[in-house]
Amino acid sequence: MSVTPGNRSRTAEPAAPSPSTETITLRELLRALDTAVVELVDAPAGEEVVVSSVALVDSSDLTVETESQSPMQDLYLHVGVTDDDAVRWFDDVSGRARDHRPHAVMSKTARESSDVRAAAHRAGVALVAVHPKARWDHVFPLVQRMLDRSRRGRGAPADPDLLATDTDLFGLAQIVAQNAGGMVSIEDAQSKVLAYSASDEAADELRALSILGREGPRDYLRALQKLGVFDRLRESDEVIDVPAHDELATKRRLVVSIRQSTADTSTTPRLLGSIWVQQGDTPFNPDAVDVLRGASAIAARIISRSLNAPSTEGLLIQRLFGARGGGVDVPSVASALNLPVTGPAAVVGFAPTVSETSTTNDEFAGMGSMLRLHASSFSRDSVATVIGNRAYVLLPRYKSATSVAAWTRLLVDQFEAKRSIVLRAAIAIPVPDLAQVAGARTEVDRVLDGTASSFPEGRVTTLAESRTAVLLGEILDLVGEHPELHDPRLDALFDYDRKHGSNLCESAETYLAEHGDVRNAAATLRVHPNTLRYRIRRVEEIIGIGLQDASDRLLFELQLAMRRRATVPNPPD
C-alpha cells in the first residue's frame, strides 16, 4: 500500500444518501472524502450547498479568471495559491452576484491564515482545510469521481447484492466494508487509492495515510515484502491475511488482488490493483474471505470497463469533435453536455512540438487531464478531449478572441515551465455553432500539420494568422505527390553544388528572399555584390531560366520550397 507516517484520522460518518441523483452537497462530499483528507473550517452558507463542478487552480489561473470575469465553478482547489492572491480573489468574488460565486474552496493553508478565512467568510464561500500531507493529484481525482458518481445517480449504499451491475468502486468499498466487517481501500496496480469506505476511530495511521496518497513507511513495506504479500498478489487471486504489526502500530488486514482474467489460460492475468480491509475494534465477519473474492471479480469488471471504454460523455465529446465516425445529433449532444447550440465558440488544438517525439499517447492523455482542468477554470462550459497525440478544447460563449489567445499562450507557457512539456497550439475562432465544431477541428489540424516545423514565435497561432503557411504547405504537398510536376532542371543545380562544393542554391534562395535586391542579399551572404551577381548568372545558365521573369521566378521558388519540405521530418501523429 502507498503510505507514509502522519496523523491519525478522526471519526467520519458514513455518507448519507443525496437528496438528488444528479447533485451532491458539500456535507456529503466531505463525508465521502474522509476527515483523514479534509476538514471543514467555515461554511457561511451552510453545508447543504450543491457541488457539481470542480477546478484545480494556481495563482496565475486565479489572475486570468479575475481578469476575464469567467463563470465560477462550484468548488476550487487552491494549489500553491499565496495568501495574498487568495484574499484578492475572494474579495473579487464577493463583488459578484450570489449565484455567480463558488460554493467552496479547498486549501492546505486554510487554517493558518486568518486573513484568508476572513476573506472567504465575507465572500460567503465555504473554506475546507486539506491535510498538508495530502497530494493534490490524489485529492482532485477523488473529488471528480464523487461528482461523476453523483451525476450518474447512486444506488443505496447498504445494498447487500455484491453483483449489482451499477455498483462503482466507492459503492463497492462501502458494500465490502459492511459485509466483511472492516475499513476498505481499493487501490490500482501502482498502489494509488481509487476508492475507500468511511473510517472510524479504529483506523490506524497506515490507513489514514493511504487515503492521503503518500508513499509508505519503508519498515512496513519491508515487512510486507518479507511476508511475500506483493509476490502473492501478483501471482494469485487468493485472499492474504496480513497480521498486525505491534512495532509499526498497524492492525490486521485482509488483501486480495484485482486481476483481469483472459480466455487464454496460458497467459498470466493482468494485475489491475488490490482490495485491502483493515480490521477495526471487532473481528472480521466469518465470510469476509468470500466477500473479498466476490468483490475482486466485480472490481476487475469495473476497472476494465473504465480502462477499455470511454464514458458516454467522453464518446459524445469525441463525436462532437468529429472523431469515431458518423455524424452527430447536435441538439441531443448540446442537451447531454449542457452546451449552447448557437453562439460564437472557440476550438483550440494542442500538440507536442516536433522535438517532443518521445511523448507517448498515454503521457499525452495525462496532459489532456490537466488541459481539462485549466479549460474548466477559464470557461465553465468548456469541454475537452484527447484524440491520438493531440488535445482539443471547446470554449463556448468566450468573452473575447484576445482573452482566448491570452489564456492559450499562458497555458502553453505553464506546461513548459512547470511540466517541461513543450506544446504548440492553434485556435479556430469564431466557430458559429456546435455543428461547425468538427470542421473547426479539421482546420486546426491543418494548421498543426502545416506549421509543425516552422511554428510562429510563442507556439500559438490562429487560423487567420497561419492561412498562408497552411495553404502553401498543402500546395507543396500536392505538387510533391506528382512526380511529373517536379522540374528536373533543379537537379543540375544541386549536382553542380555537390560536385564543386559551391553554394549557388543558397545564393539564389537568399536573392529571392530579398526580392532581387542584390546589395541586401550580398550583405546577408557576406559576399561582394558583384560576387552575388556572378552567382545568379551561373544559376540562370545552369537551370536555363531567367530569375527576372515573374513566371520563372515563381516556379523556381515553388520547386525549391518543395525540395526543402521533403527534407523536413514528418511531425508525430
N, C-alpha and C positions, 0 to 999 in steps of 0.2 A: 504493500500500500504506500501511497505517497503522503508522507507525514514529516513534521519536524516539531521540536519542543515548542510549547506555548501554553496559554492559559486554558483552563478547563471551561467547557461550555456550561451555560446555565440552563435551567429548565425551559423547555419550549413546548407549548401545547400543540396538539395535532391540528393540522389545517382544517378550518371549518369549511363547509360547502359554500360555494359562491352564490350570491343572490342572482346571478345571471350566468348563462353558459357562455357568454361572449365577453365578459369582463372579469377583472379580479380587483379586489380592493387592496389598499396599501396594507391593511391589517393581515389579510390572507397572504400577501406576498412576503411580508416579513416573517410570518409563522413558517411558511414553506422554506424560506432561506435558512432558518435556524438562527438562534441567538449566538451560536458559535461564530457566525459570519457578520450579522448586522444587529444593531440595537437602535430603537427609535429615540431620538433626542428631543424633538419637539414636533407637534402636529397642530398648527394653529387652526386648520380647517377640519380637524378630526382625522381618525384613521380609516374612515369609510370612503375616502376619495378613491375614484376609479383610476387604475393604471392600465393603459392599453398600448403604450408605446414607450420606447427607451432609446437613449442615445448616450454613447461614451464620448466625452469631450475633454479637451485640454484648454489651456488659457487662450491659445490662438483661435480655437474653434468658437469660444465664447465671444471673442472680439469680432469675428466675422458675423456671428449671429446677431450681435447687438447692432452692428452697422447695417446689416441687411434687413433688420426687423422681421426675420423669417418666423413662421409659425413655431410654436413651442411644442416639445414632446411632453408627455406626462411625467416621465422620470428621467433625470440626468445623473450620470455617474461622473463626478468630477475627478479626473485623473491628473495629478500633478498640478492642479489649479492653485495658484497662490491665494493667500487670504485676501490680499488687496483686490485681485481680479474677481474673486468670488463676491466680495462686498459690492464692487461696482456693478457686477452682473445682476445681483439681487436687487439693487437699487433701480436698475433699468427695468427689471421685471415688475417691480412694484408699481411702475407708472403705466403698465398695460392693463387692459380690461381684465376682469377676474377670469373670464373664460378663455383668455389668451395667455395665462400664466401656467407654468409647470405645476404639477401637484406635489412633487417630492424631489429631493436631491440626496444622493449618497456620496459621502466623503469620508476619507480616512482622518481628516483633521477636524471633523465636526465638533468634537468635544473640547478641543484645545483652544479654539478661537471664540472668545465672547463676541467679537465684532461680527463674525460670520453668523453666529447664532442669532444675534440681534437683527442683522440684515435679512436673514431668512424669515424671521418672525414678522418683520414689517411687511415683507412681500407676501405673507400668508402661505409660505411654502414649507412643507414638512421637511425636516432635516434628519437624515439617518446616518449614524456612525457605522463605518465599515471597519472591521478588525484590522489593525495596522499590518498584520502578517498575511492577510488575505491577498490573493493575486487577482488583479483586475481581469486578466484573461481567463480566470476561473469564474469570477463572480458574474461577469457580463453574460456568458453563455447560459448560466443557471437562470438568470433573470429572463433571458429570451425564451428558454424552454418553458418556464412557468407561464409567460404570456402566450406563447404558442398553444400551450395546453389549454388555457382558458378560452382561447378563440375556437379551438376545436370542440370545446364542451367536455366536461369531466364526469365520469361515472361516479357513483357513490364509492368513496374510498374504503368503506367497510365491506364491499362486495367480496365474498369469500371464494368466488369462482376464479381459480387461477388461470383458466383457459379463456377468459373474457377476451374477445378479439379486439376490443377498443382500448385495452389497457396500454398506457405508456409507461416509461421507466419509473417516473415518480409514483404513478399509481401502483405499479408492481412492487416498488420498495415498501409502500405502506401495507400492501397485502401480505408480503412476506413477513414483515415485522409483526403483524397481528397473528399470523398463523404459525410462525416459527417461535415467536417469543423472544424478542431482542431488537436491537437497533441496526438498521440495514444501510449499507453503502453499495452502490453499483458503480464499478469502475471500468474504464476502457482498457485496451491492451497496454497502454502506456501508464497505467495506474492513476489516471486522472478521473476524479469523481464525476459521474454523469448524472446521478440521482441519489437521493437518500431519504430515509424516513425521519420523523421527528426524534430529537434527542430528549433524554431526561437526565435527572441528576446522577444517574449511574454511568453516564457516558465517561469514558476515560480520556486522558489527554490525547491519546493516539487518534481516537475518533474525531475529536474536536478539530484537530489539525489536518486530518484527512479532508474534512469538509472545507477547510481553509485553502486547500490546494497546495500545501507546502511539501517539500521533499522530506523523506522520513529520517528519523534518527538512525545513524549507522549501526548502533548496537542492536536495535530491533531488526533492521534489515539483515544483519549478520545472523541473528537468531532464526529468522525465517529461512535464510539460506541453509543454515546448518540442519534445520528440520526437513529440508528438501521440499518446502512448500512451493517455491516457484517452479522447480522442475516438475513436480506432480501436477501443477496447474497446466503447464504446457503440454504434458503427455497424456493426461487422462481427464475424465469428467467425474471422478469420484469426489465426494464431499470430504474435505480435510478438516480435522479437528486440531486447532492451534491452541495449546494450553496457555493459561495465564502466566505472566512473567512478573514475579514479585519485584525483582530489582528494577525493572523498567516500568512498573506500575501499569501494566497492560492486562486487560481481562481476557477471559477465554473467548475464542472466536471460532465460528464455522465459516469455511470459504469453499466455493465451487467455481470452476472455470465456466466461462461462456464460450462455447465453441460452435463454429459453423460447419455442420456436417456436410459431406459430399456423397454423391451417388457412387463414386469410385472408392471402394473400401481400402484400396492400396494407398490412397492419398491421406496424409495427416490432416485432420480438420484444422481449420484456421482459428487461432485464438483471438476472440473478439473482446474479452475482458473477464471480469470476475464479480461475484456477489459475496460480500462479507457481512456476517451477522455478529455483532458484539453482544455477549450475554450481559443482562442487567442485574438487578437485585434478585431476580428469581431465575431458576434453571430454564433451559430451552424446553419447548414443548416436546412431547415424546416423538412426534412425527416431523420434527424440524428438518431432518435429513431428507425425507421425501419431499417436503415443501421446497427445499433448495434445489433438488433435482428438477422438479417441475418448473420452478422459476427460471432455471438456467435455460431450458428449452424455449420458454416464452421470450426471455431477454434476447436470445440468439435471433429469433424471428424479428423482434422489434429493431435491433441494431442492424441486422441485414437489410431490412426494408429501408432504413434511413441511409445506409451506405450505398445501396444499389439503385434507389429510385428517388428522384427529387420530389419534393412535396407538390401537392396540387397547385398551390400558389406559385411555386417555382416554375412549374410547367407553363402556367398561364403567362408568367412574365417572359419566359423564353419565346413562347409563341407570339407575344406582343412584339418582340424584337425581331420576329421573322425566322426564328430557329425552329427545328423539329418538324419542318414541312407543313404543308397545308395552309389554309387561310385562318383567319381569326375573327370571331364574332365580337366586334368592338364593344357594343353595348353590354354584352354579358361580361366581358373582361373588365370593363370600366366599373361595373356594378360589384364584381367579385373583389377587385382591388381597391375600390373606393377612389377611383380616379375620375377627373373631369373628361368628358368625351371630346369637347372642343376647347378652344382657347390655346394661346401660344405655349409651347413647351420647348425644352432643350434636350437633345440627346448628346451625351458625352461618351466617347470611347477611349479606353486606356489600353496601352500595350507596352511590353518591355521594349527598350531600345535594342538596336542590333547587337550592342555589346553585352546584353543580358541574355545571351542564347542559352545559358545554363539554367535559366529559370524553368522549372517543370510546371506542368498543368496543375499538379497538386499544390505546389507552392503558390502559384498564381491564384488558385481557388482560395487560399488563405488570405492573399492580398484582397481578393474580392470581398471577403467578410469585413475587412477594415474600410474598404470603399463604401460598403453599405452603411456602416456606422456614420462615417463623415457625411454621406449624402443625406441621411435622415436628419442629421443635426442642421444641415443647410436648408432642407425643404422637407417638411413633414410628409408630403405626398409622394416623395421620391420612391422609385423602385429601381432595383439594380440586379444584375445577373452576370455570371461568368460563362462565356461560351468559348471553349478551346483555351487559347492563351491570351484572351482579351476580356476585358470587363466593360460593361455598358451601364450607364446611369440615365434614367429618365427623370427630368426635373420639370414637372408641370407647374404652371402658374408662377414662373420665376418673376422676380421683381424687375430685373433689367439684364440686358446682354452683358453689360460691364460687370455686374456682380457675379454672373455665371463664370465669366472668364477669370475674374479675380479669385473666385473660390477654386477653380480648376488649377490655376497656377500655384496657389497656396498648397493644395493637396499634393501636387507633383513635387513641390519643394520639400514638404514634410516627409513624404515617403523616402526621398533621397537622404535627408538629414537624419531622420530618426530610425529608418529601417534599412538604409543603404540599398534601396531598390530604385533603379533609375527608370522612370516611366516617361512616355510621351502621350499626349492626349490630343484629340480632335473634337471640335464642337460643331454640331449642326443646330443652327438657331436662326429664325424661329421655325418650329415644327407646328403646322397649323392645328392638327388634331391627332388623336390616337391612331387613326387609320394610316397616318403617314410615318409612324414610328419605325416600322420595318424598313421603309425606303430610306429614312434618315440614317438608320444603322448601316445600310449598304453604302451610302455616301461617306459616312465616317470611315468605313473600312477602305474605301477608295483612297481617302487621304492618308490613312495609316500605312497602306500598301505603297502608295505612290511617293511618299516622302520619307520612307524608312531610313534612307542613307543620307538625306540632306534636310533634316527637320529644322524648322525655324529656331532661332535663339530662344531659350526658355522652354522648348519642347512642348509648347501648347499653341495650337492654331485653330482657326475656324475654316469652314468650307470655303467661304468667300476669299480668305487670305491665301488659301492653297490651291485655288482653282487652276491657275496657270500651271503650277508644278504638276498637279494631278493629271490634267488633260495632256500636257506634253509627255509625261511619263507613259500614259496609256497609248498615245500615238506611237511612241518609240517601241513599246512592246508589240504593237500590231505590225509595225514595219519589221521588227526583228523576227516575227513568226513567219515571214515570207521571204525566203532566200532570193527570189527573183527581184526583190526591191533593194537588195544590197548592191552598192556601187563598187565594182571591182577596182576602179581607179585608185581607191584609197589604199588598196593592198600595196600598190607600188610605192606609195609614200611611206608606209610603215616598214616595208622591206628596205627602202633606202636608209631610213634612220637606223635600222638594226645593223646593216652592213657597214655603214660609215660612222657609227657612233654619234650621229648628229641629233639635233632636236628640232627639225623642221616642223614636225607636227605640233609641238608645244608652241613654237613661234607663231604658227598660223592661228592656233586657238586663242592666244593672247591678243593677237592683232584683231581678230574678230570680236573678242570680248570688249576691246576698246573702240569698237565701231569704226575701225580703219584709221584711227589716229596713231600714226607711226611714232611720234615722239612719246606719247604716254605708254604705248606698248613697249617701246625700246627701254624706257625707264623701268618698267616692271620687270623686263627680262635682264636689265643691267647690261645692255649692249648699245653700241652706237646706232643711231637711226639709219645710217647707210648700210650697216650690217643687217639690220632687220629688212630693209628694202630688198637687199640681195636675196635673203632667205625667202621672202614672199615670192619673188620672181622664180626661184628654184621650185617652190611648191607648185606654182602655176604650170611650170614646164613639165614637172613630173606627172601631175594628175590630169593635165590637159584642160583646165578650166580657168576662167578669169575671176578673181575674187572681187573685182569691181562690178561684176554683173550680179544684179539682185537675185536672180533665179539660181545661178551657180552658187552664190554665197549661201543661200538658204539650204540648198541641197547638201552642200559641204558641211554646214553646221549640224544638220539633222543626222548625217552619216557619222560624224564624229561623236555626237551625243549618244547615238545608238551603240557605238563601239565602247564608250565609257560605261554605259549602263550594263553592258554584257559582262564587264569585269568586276561589277559590284556584287558581293554575295547576297543571296535572297534573304529577306528578313524571316525570322522564325514564324511559324504558323500560329 
